[in-house]
């Protein structure tokens, strides 16, 4: 079947722009809806908890940053599965595609259980390291402890969604995420207010929702597995392959999360109000980044499929793949412009929705102005990231992202020093952190990845 697919592509290597747009949007639009489920969970939590008080929100910010770091480090469970499943799919080997997904799910479950146990043992030291104070520690601990038992399903969901993306299905994750977002908000509200559980109730509601979503996605995948006679038995060789490919992605994500953690550690020194505003600003930033990431998901899935179906030793075949690349880059700039226009009113004029604190509102407004201005750059960077993942050029991604971290740390240190010595007020130091993260950190990323994508090397990775 692989030969037939390659022959069909060779006969018609040129892809019409309208067809290309449809392929991209057919994956990107549903992926957008599914991707924003996670930041919507956090944004809903932020809005509900923000009404309880600034200390509650700041405590949640620290705990949510830690949970987000853990989940983010494990996103290789999706990103390593998507391109490999897509290549099997493009080559017509559907049984191998589903089996690759099963291997990823077992790896995810094992890691989720391990992380849950480690998290309970190290919760307090980790929260203190992130800047928890006597005022915020109790709230941070409550949120963290009740989030940990949701880690195993969160890990498995990453793998399940990655498998479905590789199968060119972003609609199913959208449906499950949409229902999950509604269920999550209802559960959180009920547990926070009527049940009186406060911050702990918010984390409990999200954890319950994650278990339900994992079951729903598992049932969908099971139907396809039955069709192609694939069972749920683990294949340890396949699991090792997932971990081997994911090790580079883990380094990539570790470098990115280290940058975010260092930013949180510094902003926590500016005061509780700055930390609360940062939590809200990062929730909004994440919401739009996940929207931008929908194009990166389309890049992973489509490039993986095309590279599995085509003979890349031929210039005409590489040309067809590069046409997809160019269209993705152009669409990323359009996406970035649209999200910039949406970001500004949400945070700048709608800050009162998230908190009654006037100082936090002002800081949030400044955050959103900077975020909006940087959206086109962020969109460009995200699609480059997705292109290289689709090509399974994981080593370059990891090393390039590490270099980004190296370039970011000295600038953070300079802002910290300037604030500590009175050269920058808390407000201007807070703004400087956002400018540095959005423009310097993302800018270095654009240069490093742009040079790689401009070559043909990634097609041979």
Buried (B, 14 or more C-beta within 10 A) or exposed (E): EEEEBBEEBBEEBEBEEEEBEEBBBBBBBBBBBBBBBBBBBBBBBBBBBBBBBBBBBBBBBBBBBBBBBBBBBBBBBBBBBBBBBBBBBBBBBBEBBBBBBBBBBBBBBBBBEEBBEBBEEEBEEBBEEBBBBEEBBBBBBBBBBBBBBBBBBBBBBBBBBBBBBBBBBBBBBBBBBBBBBEBBBEBBBEBBBEBEBBBBBBBBBBBBBBBBBBEBBBEBBBEBBEEEEBEEEBBEEBBEBBBEBBBBBBBBBBBBBBBBBBBBBBBBBBBBBBBBBBBBBBBBBBBBBBBBBBBBBBBBBBBBBBBBBBEBEBEEBBEBBEBBBEBBBEBBBEBBEBBBEBBBEBBBEBBEEBBEBEBBBBBBBBBBBBBBBBBBBBBBBBBBBBBBBBBBBBBBBBBBBBBBBEBBEEBBEBBBEBBEEEEBEBBBBBBBBBBBBBBBBBBBBBEBBEEBBEEEEBBEB
